[in-house]
Amino acid sequence: MDEMEKNELEKNEELEPKEAVETKEAVETKEEPTQEEASVTDAPAAEEAVETAEEPVTAEASVEETAEEPEIEETEEPKQEEQPVEAPAAQKAEKGGVLGIVIGLIALIAIVAYAWMNPMGKAVDTGILYTKDDNLYYYDLKNEPYQVQEGLSNGGTYHYFYTAWGASVTEDGSYLYFSDDVDENGAFVLYRRDAKNADAKAAQIDTDVYDYMASKDGKVVAYLKKSGETYALCVYDGKEAQTVKTGINLENDVYALSGNGKYLAFTDTTGLLNAVAVGKNMEDNILPLTDSAETYALAEESGILYYVAAGKDGYNIFSYDFKGEPKTAVENVSSMEMMPNGRDVLYCKKSEEKVLYKDIIVDDMAEQDAKLKKGDEGYEQKVQRDEIRKAMKNGEGFEPLLQECYVLTGGKSARVAGDVVAAVGVDSKQTYVAGYKTKEFTPMHLSVMDGGLDMVEYIYYMSLNYGGMEVFLADTTGKVNLLSGSQPQLDGLKLSENGKKAAYLDTDANTGDTILVEIELGKEKAETVATNVQSFGYIGNTLIYYFDYTEGVGTLGAAGSKTTIANASGVQFTEDAVYYVADADAATGNGELRAWDGKTETAIAKDVFAFQYKENGKLVYIGKYDVNAGVGDLYYYDGKEARKLDTGITAIFIY
């Protein structure tokens, strides 16, 4: 238990604020961004797997990490659709701070697109927030842009590159949240403003704020502010701000607000998981749930809190609807993860069936051993084999290493796959799970045994380890498809719109090259599509990929087509097309904004430096950007034509 609590505390790395700005120090020391690599390691060592099999693991794991243990770790927020590289310093939100960057032109071109990935979920078209002359402006997609706030910096230390965090429009477009007077430590004054009324006054929520999270309709916001040596968790409901709890760390996933703004879950510095309904006197109505929570997640729509904590005989999944008492949803689990759809819960539990000795051993020594007598050479080995035979005859066995995986939906569980080492939810319209299964075990001959039952177990686990793993993709009906490849990277797996094909990156075992493969579900072997692939996605049922990426420029291709598009930068995959800047000028970084669906290439605008996709073919872009002056012109493209919004703008906000 002490070790598990330690793991839970250690999992919380430095906070990437949900709507915070970034540190100047981090920006100035950040190296040129490189392609994000998500390799998959070899199968787990048998001894390590046995030691960790009974402990559910904590949050924030990559698929690479899960391949090293027989559990998968929980991740509360769905992964972003095709973010091909690590966000550069000018766009990566860090704990506390001020935006600022000085980079070379090559790196500038290299990162044109990577700021535009929505850090909070799917892209929505709810208006545009941008800065000009250190002032904040808003365009509601209909009327003229208007100034929201004058002077965002404190002492001139706060300035932007061409992208920024810290201001946002709520998902329904009702409210603006923004930070003002950002100081050198990252603390800021938090404001809210009616987004639909150009004459509205901004309401100051609080000072010394470091992080915030608003509900979808923007009526409620939870935030962290400095309080002594730690932080206080507070809530503002449009009327007043109240302190919910002091003694909070500034860490990843330390608090979560439900999408409807009605419920709040959080952990304090002691590791205690708490829950409270948003309302009056929240501090007096906090329900302490458990100090043994390994992970937790709030379902996006229902607001139900799921968490893994110690039960009577192991670790259980508990659910809490913020009414009455928590309920045990599933007993004796080894892992839990909120599915990317924000509704279903993926969990694994140790297989209930024991590994029977009679199922994994072939007695090929019965005739020889029958002739041996006490004192004969080899008799001591026969005694050990007799011990094994007795266990085989009595139907004895040992605890399994492998897992059974399920998806919990609406209180009901559906088995997805068995004999699983690790599994992860797939971000798709269908509910799919991908993971690693052991290959069918080949029974061992008794003649190779050099020891008793302990040796049998050891050889069994080592055989699983070195026998290799099968990669699978399964749905909630229990239909399992096996995927081929040497080291498939499951955290980036994509499904075609009709659900008949899957694409994923693999690693060439001989050269180490990254390979894009595609498999028709139900078939045994995947087909190689291209090598040196950086990112990919399905446009409908057409697989498009980005490859041969060097210093911000690469080539686009489509599976089954000979057509390629060279000199593409700033690539973004969306549901209707892949968008990119073509032939960016080496001196200015500006090029032509285009869209491609795998068949037809459409030119949208010239002299484009960077763009942000919104939804349904709509986007906003910065044109004629002056790298030296750090300013450009802002345009909104509604899918048919572009409208120039402003000139000399310095940044656009990501939300």
MONORNOR-V799104 format. One line per field, one symbol per residue. ss: DSSP state (H for helix, E for strand, L for the rest). burial: 1 if it has 24 or more other ideal C-beta (glycine too) atoms within 12 Angstrom, else 0. Layout:
ss->???
burial->???
This chain:
ss->LHHHHHHHHHLLLELLLLLLLLLHHHHHHLLLLLELLLLLLLLLLHHHHHHHLLLLLLLLLLHHHHLLLLLLLLLLLLLLLLLLELLLLLLLLLLLLLLLLLLLHHHHHHLLLHHHLLLLLLLLLLLEEEEELLEEEEELLLLLLEEEELLLELLLLLLLLLEELLEEELLLLLEEEEEELELLLLLEEEEEEELLLLLLLLEEEEEEEEEEEELLLLLLEEEEEEELLEEEEEEELLLLEEEEEEEELLELLLEEELLLLLEEEEELLLLLEEEEELLLLHHHLLEEEELLLLEEEELLLLLLEEEEEELLLLEEEEEELLLLLLEEEELLLLEEEELLLLLLEEEEEELLLLEEHHHHEELLLHHHHLLLLLLLLLHHHHHHHHHHHHHHHLLLEELLLLEEEEEEELLEEEEEEEEEEEEEEELLLLLEEEEEEELLLLLEEHHHLLLLHHHHHHHHHHHHHHLLEEEEEEELLLLEEEELLLLLEEEEEEELLLLLEEEEEEELLLLLLEEEEEEELLLLLLEEEEELEEEEEEELLEEEEEEEEELLEEEEEELLLLLEEEEEEEEEELLLLEEEEELLLLLLLLEEEEEELLLLEEEEEEEEEEEEELLLLLEEEEEEEELLLLEEEEEEELLLLEEEEEEEELEEELL
burial->0001101110110111111111110110010110110111101101001101111111111111111111111111111111111111111111111111101010111111111111111111111111110111111110001111100111001111111111111110111111111110111111111110000001101101111111111111111111100011111110001111101111111111111111111111101111111100010001101101111111110111111111100111111111000101110111111111111111111110001010011010100010000000000011011111101100001001111111111000111111111111111101111111110010010100100110011011101110011111111100011111111111111111001011111110000001111111100001011101111111111111111110111111111000001011111111111111111110011111111111001001101111111100011111111010011111111000011111011111111
